[in-house]
């Protein structure tokens, strides 16, 4: 199984991007929902830690794509990484923006959504 340190193809890189964005954003959304219960200090610490972890993973993937000669894919991934590092991850609007950009730039997301739409149309839903 490929990791952020060992991925060598754009397919692996995009799969890992989807994995890390999905899982870490899910944890951040949970922290946002738990903010009132846990308090602002813990909330900020959790979001900062998760954001730093996400930034590190995405950075490693971008570097692997650059080193592997996939500069076009690395540029797309860097654009998402820039949104992560420049945005306030405690803001659901920012998370949605990053999700949308990921869906736009990751060819696998577009293919998945097209197949999902096709299946829904076939089933009449």
DASULCOR-V62764 format. One record per residue. RES is the residue in three letters. PSI is psi as a letter, one per 40 degrees, with the letter a starting at -180 (999 if undefined). Layout:
# DASULCOR-V62764
res->[RES RES]
psi->[PSI PSI]
This chain:
# DASULCOR-V62764
res->[UNK UNK UNK UNK UNK UNK UNK UNK UNK UNK UNK UNK UNK UNK UNK UNK UNK UNK UNK UNK UNK UNK UNK UNK UNK UNK UNK UNK UNK UNK UNK UNK UNK UNK UNK UNK UNK UNK UNK UNK UNK UNK UNK UNK UNK UNK UNK UNK UNK UNK UNK UNK UNK UNK UNK UNK UNK UNK UNK UNK UNK UNK UNK UNK UNK UNK UNK UNK UNK UNK UNK UNK UNK UNK UNK UNK UNK UNK UNK UNK UNK UNK UNK UNK UNK UNK UNK UNK UNK UNK UNK UNK UNK UNK UNK UNK UNK UNK UNK UNK UNK UNK UNK UNK UNK UNK UNK UNK UNK UNK UNK UNK UNK UNK UNK UNK UNK UNK UNK UNK UNK UNK UNK UNK UNK]
psi->[h i i d e e i e i d d d d d d d d d d d d d d d d d d d d d d d d e d d d e i d d d d d d d d d d d d d d d d d d d d d d d d d d d d e e g d d d d d d d d d d d d d d d e i h e e h d d d d d d d d d d d d d d h d d d d d d d d d d d d d d d d e f 999]
